[in-house]
Amino acid sequence: MADPTRPARRLRPQDRERQIVQGAIAFFAEVGLDGHTRELARRLGITQPLLYRYFPSKEDLIERIYEEVYLRRWKPEWEAVIADRGLPCIERFRRFEGDYQRVIHDYAWLRIFVSAGMKGYDLPRRYLGMVRERVFAPLLVEMRREYALPAPDALPLGEGEFELLFGIHGALVYVGLRGLVYGLALPEDPVATREALLDSALVGLRQAHCAVVRRAVEAASPGNGAPLGSIPIEQEETHAARRPSDPPP
């Protein structure tokens, strides 16, 4: 820890800003977003007025942390794999979650995210909005197409469909949360644990999705259930959940 009684070493502005941002990430990950900037400045060995010269308010600093920790780690490749019609939708979801979970399995990422939600910052709402709009909404559109379900212009995407994906997503995030946030033991191999969880969840995803859409169709047209497609859901479920490299059963 820096000695707050000594004057701060002179740094170039860009280096000082980087020092503050990296120090703030470590500080707020440890103590939560209700930590005081006075204590942060003390730990950095600078004065609070110097900190505010770079970030006029705590909210400005947190916004920069959001950019650094969350937006900079967002990969355009995630959106690209969701749009890849050369892969079944289940495999697209598998590939997205596999890489996404590796990226966010990080002490600062998870702890700041949880603290932001508890302290009323909109960081989680904004970030999960990106996940919803850039990944889950396009994936659900593609699932509707692949499973011969009504297109969204005929039947808008419903919250029940999003909940299916967020439920699986949240279970995978919990693997990191329990160790890095809650202080419980982590699995010996978190990646293998998430893969096993994902495999078990994907087995029933197509059938569950079709059932959710069927209910929405029936609700929209009482007594006039529209056909959901020519493929029997029960017969196709195992096939839909297999990896492309798996041999036929």
Secondary structure, DSSP 8 states (H G I E B T S, - for coil): ---TTS------HHHHHHHHHHHHHHHHHHH-TT--HHHHHHHHTS-HHHHHHH-SSHHHHHHHHIIIIIGGG--HHHHHHHT-TTS-HHHHHHHHHHHHHHHH--HHHHHHHHHHHHTT-SHHHHHHHHIIIIIIHHHHHHHHHHTT---TTTS---HHHHHHHHHHHHHHHHHHHHHHTS-----S-HHHHHHHHHHHHHTTHHHHHHHHHHHHHHHHSTT------SS-HHHHHHHHHS-TTS---
